[in-house]
Amino acid sequence: MRILIVDDNPDDRLLVCRELDALFPDADVVEPCNLAELDEALEADALDLVVTDLDIAWTNGGAVLSAVKARYPRCPVVMFTGTGDEMIAVELMKAGLDDYVVKSSRQLPRLRASLKMAVEIGRSRVALSDREAELVAMVAHRDTIVRELHHRVKNNLQTMIGLVNYRGRQVDAATRAHFDEITGRLQALGAVQTRLYAFGALDRIDFCIALSDVAQSLAEIYDHARVVRAFDGPLNLEIDRAMPLALLCYEAILNAMKHAWPDSAHGNLTITVRTSGAHPEIGIEDDGIGFDTGVSIKGLGTRLMRSLAEEARVNVETVSTPGKGTAVLLRFA
Amino acid sequence: MTSSLPQTAEAASQVVLVVEDEALIRMSLAIALEDSGFTVIEANGADAALREFAQRQDITIVITDVRMPGSMDGIGLCNWLRDHEPAVPFIICSGRETLTDLQGFHPSVFRVAAKPYSPDAIVDHVRQMLGQPDV
């Protein structure tokens, strides 16, 4: 333990030394008598406590406080002075002084308690900043793991897409189309995953951006449809909802791309996100041939959409009239 | 969609260097490109890619991943291409967050394909960048 006493009055130094000796008998006490010795003492090693006077022949308490705090910000500093007043004390406390004890017979009993408390404060500061450094390191480590995990998930999805695509090259065109649907679904999952990481918060996402990615990847495959996006604001969604919703939107857009315009006739697909109402709403509307909603459609797509809607907690309403297009509305429950 | 395309002499003369450390991803992309008639050479990282460039002069386009082990990552490889092979265009496969690292590049020489991508989409990118019509 290393303690510095800065005071030009040897009697006062002795007084402080006695108190310190009672508290910390093994402490190494340094008593500089000029600026050079003070600098040397500050340079030599870290300090556990500094006790300084305010008015010193060769410096002043404020300068000592600044010099100590500049080098050892966690080191406690106690001012032990016969001069000064409350105003000065307040100013110095603002500058980082830990305690202010007046050299008077009335306050003298307080000195030992003050020195003891200051050292304890110093030790808690050290413990606290060590803990803080540990936490910073833990957060950095967590970020590394999350980054690696994110990279792994994306690459695993990419591997699956690659393998499905590879197998799809060895089958006939009709079967191949089924394989392409699978890779499309994997890509929709990938879009949410990518946006999740880019969004910063790992449990939420601006769904509009992921929806754009999903629509874009389908528009690249089915280029006969012009995709129009009308989003009235960000749609901040938790991940357990965003994942099934992305797949649901994928199915709805895929249905439109595949069935709305037979023989690859050109058409418009409008994707809207309305967040202004009490419950957000996503619309996927095409101007294609439409169908009779009275006829029940069975198949994986329909069943998939029902399950996904349940998981995403949205109600799906399909409005379609033969010849007048189809609108799929996803209303948040 | 690009399955079972006839090999064209024009495509076969185009040599695509696929740089990806994960073998299955690299393989599936290479097969999709080969199916579309391109000649494909593979490298499992930027270091291997540089060795290919040292050995041959016919590489027409590079497709590279970003995060790869070795002395250089995908961004480093793109920087190297800009400095040593400025005429060779490249496709960088990563999230869009990579875009900020590519600000010194002219948009005409590179494209970004977000992972996970469809190999067919990459084939389309290659065709477009090499001025071939979509099939």
Chai-1 contact restraints between the chains, C-beta under 6 A:
chainA,res_idxA,chainB,res_idxB,connection_type,confidence,min_distance_angstrom,max_distance_angstrom,comment,restraint_id
A,K154,B,K115,contact,1.0,0.0,6.0,A-B,restraint_1
A,N155,B,E22,contact,1.0,0.0,6.0,A-B,restraint_2
A,L157,B,P116,contact,1.0,0.0,6.0,A-B,restraint_3
A,Q158,B,I25,contact,1.0,0.0,6.0,A-B,restraint_4
A,Q158,B,K115,contact,1.0,0.0,6.0,A-B,restraint_5
A,Q158,B,P116,contact,1.0,0.0,6.0,A-B,restraint_6
A,T159,B,L24,contact,1.0,0.0,6.0,A-B,restraint_7
A,T159,B,I25,contact,1.0,0.0,6.0,A-B,restraint_8
A,I161,B,P116,contact,1.0,0.0,6.0,A-B,restraint_9
A,G162,B,L24,contact,1.0,0.0,6.0,A-B,restraint_10
A,G162,B,I25,contact,1.0,0.0,6.0,A-B,restraint_11
A,G162,B,S28,contact,1.0,0.0,6.0,A-B,restraint_12
A,N165,B,S28,contact,1.0,0.0,6.0,A-B,restraint_13
A,N165,B,P119,contact,1.0,0.0,6.0,A-B,restraint_14
A,Y166,B,S28,contact,1.0,0.0,6.0,A-B,restraint_15
A,Y166,B,I31,contact,1.0,0.0,6.0,A-B,restraint_16
A,R169,B,S3,contact,1.0,0.0,6.0,A-B,restraint_17
A,R169,B,D35,contact,1.0,0.0,6.0,A-B,restraint_18
A,R176,B,S3,contact,1.0,0.0,6.0,A-B,restraint_19
A,T183,B,S118,contact,1.0,0.0,6.0,A-B,restraint_20
A,Q187,B,P116,contact,1.0,0.0,6.0,A-B,restraint_21
A,G190,B,P116,contact,1.0,0.0,6.0,A-B,restraint_22
A,T194,B,G95,contact,1.0,0.0,6.0,A-B,restraint_23
A,A198,B,E97,contact,1.0,0.0,6.0,A-B,restraint_24
A,E220,B,A121,contact,1.0,0.0,6.0,A-B,restraint_25
